[in-house]
Amino acid sequence: MNNIKENITDLESLRNDIVIKQKKGLPFIGASIVIWLLILIVIMLDLPQDKENLFVFCCSCPLLPISWLIGKVLKVDIFDKSNPLGNVGFLFTCNQFLYLLIVMWVFSAVPDKMVMVYAMVFGAHLLPYSWLYKSLSYRIFAIAITIVSLIVGCIFQAFSIAVTMLIIEVLFVFSLLVEVRMFMKK
């Protein structure tokens, strides 16, 4: 029984450490603002649907370098290997690659809904980070992004989804900044 308590304490220490060192993943959520801005620009170009969707996919390519740059500004090493829970975070990210198969199917089956499904997948993949980063913001935004994207996407065009996502991501960053500050004060 004592050993279990020690392991739980060790796990909590690792979670606290990753919250501090990674600042709750702020570099990646900050980069998502840039990604959704790029998606909005692509949509505003009024390209044929297949080209637009292809370029929307391409917009996520600079995620890692943008996250790295934002991490430098925030003094976060996004590639830090000192905490084994970093591997868990990477596994959570890999989960999104499986979801992207659904987006690829939508790309050809229902092309005008691809941005909606892309946004829903983005939102859904954030949920496990609520545990990793001890974050109510991740839990709320993961659920809200998924549901809001579905509603907006069923009623409006891709432009509205991109604008909505841009606004949500800005709010998400501010929410995480508040959480990080509160966590650091503990």
N, C-alpha and C positions, 0 to 999 in steps of 0.2 A: 504493500500500500504506500509506504514511504517513497519507494522508487517511482511510482506513478505520479505522486505529487511533485517529485523532483523533475521528472520529464515534462510535466505540464508547466512548471516554473521555467524550465529551460526553453520550452516552446514560446512562452510568453515573452521571455527575454529576447529571443530571436525576432519575434514579431515587432517588439518595441524598437529593436535595432534597425530593422528594415524600414519601419515607418520614418525614423529619423534620417537614416542615410539616403533613402530614396525620396524623401519628402512626399510620401504617398503617391508616387508616380507622376508628380506635377510636370516633369519634362515631357512625358508622353501626352498628357491631356492638353498641355499648352501647344504641343505640336499638332494636335487634332484640330485646333482652331485654324491653323494655317492650312491643313488638309481640306477642311470644309470650305475655307475661303477659295482655295484652288478649284474645288468641285463647283462652287457657285460660279466662278469665272467661266469654267468649261460650259456649264449649262447656259450661261448668258451669251455664249458664242453662237447659239442657235444652229448647231451642227445637225446633220442627219442622226437619227436615234442610235444607230449602231456605232457610229464614230464617237458620239457623245458618251455612250456607255463605256467604250474602250478607254477614252481619255479619263473618265471618272475613275476607272480601275487604276490607271497610271498615276492618278493624284496621290495615292497612298504610298507610292514608292519612296518619296523623300522623308517618310516618317522617322526612320532611324537617325539620319543625319540631322534633321531638325531637332529631334529629341536630345541628341548629343549636344548640339549647340545651346539649347535652352538649359540643359543640365550643367553645362560649363558656367552659364550666367548664374544659376541657382546654387552652384557648388555641389552638384550631385554627379557622382560617377555612375552613369547608367549601366556600366559594364562591371561594376564591383562584384567580386566573387567571394568576398569574405563571409557572407552570410548564406548558409545553404538554402534558406527560403527564397533566395534569388532564383534558384532552379524551379521552385514551385511557381513563381511569377512567370517565368519563361514558359512553363507548361500551360498556364492559363492563357498566355498569348498564342501558343500553338493551337489551342482549341479553336481560335478564330479561323485558322486556315481550313479547318474542317467545315465550318459554317460557310466559308466562301464558296464551297462547292454548290451550295444552294443559290447563292448570288449568281454564280456562273450559269446555272440552269435558267434562272429568271432572265438573265441577259438574252437568251435566245427564245425562251418560251413566252415571256411577258415583258418585252424590253422597256416599255414605258413605266414599269414598276420597279426597275432595277435599283434606282437610287433609294426608294423607300425600303426595300429589303436590305440593301447595303447599310442603311442607317440603323435598321432594326438589329442586324447582326452586330454592328458596332456596339450598340447599347447592351445587348444581351451578353456579349463577351466580357463586359466590365463587372458583372455581378460577383464572381469569385474574389475579385480584388477587395471587396468590402470586408471579407474575412482577413485577408493578408495584411491590409493596411489599417485594420480596425476602424473602418470608415463608414459612417452612416451616409455620407455624400455619395459614395460609390453605389451603395444599395439603392438609394432613392433615384439617382440619375440613371442607373442601369435599367431600372423598371420604367422610369418616366420616358427615357429616350426611346425605348422599344414601343411603348404604347402610343406616345405622341407621334412617332414616325408612322405607325400604322394608320392612325386617324388622319393625320395631315396628308399622308400619301394616298389614302382612299378618296379624299375629297379634292385635293389640289394636285398640281403638277410638281415635277422635280425641283423647280426653282423654289417653291415654298418650303419644301423639305430642307433644301440646302440652307436657306435663310434661317429656318427654325433651328437646325442643327448648329449653325454658327452662334446663334444667341444662347442656346442651351450650353454649348461648350464654354463660352465666356462665363456664364453663371457657374458652371461646374468648377472652373479654375478658381474663381473667387471663393466658392464654398470650400474647396480643398485648402486654399491659402489660410482661411480661418481655422480649419481643422488642424493644420500643421502648427499654426501659432499656438492654439490651445493645447495641443499635445506637448509642445516644447516647454510650456509653462508648468506642466505637471512635475 
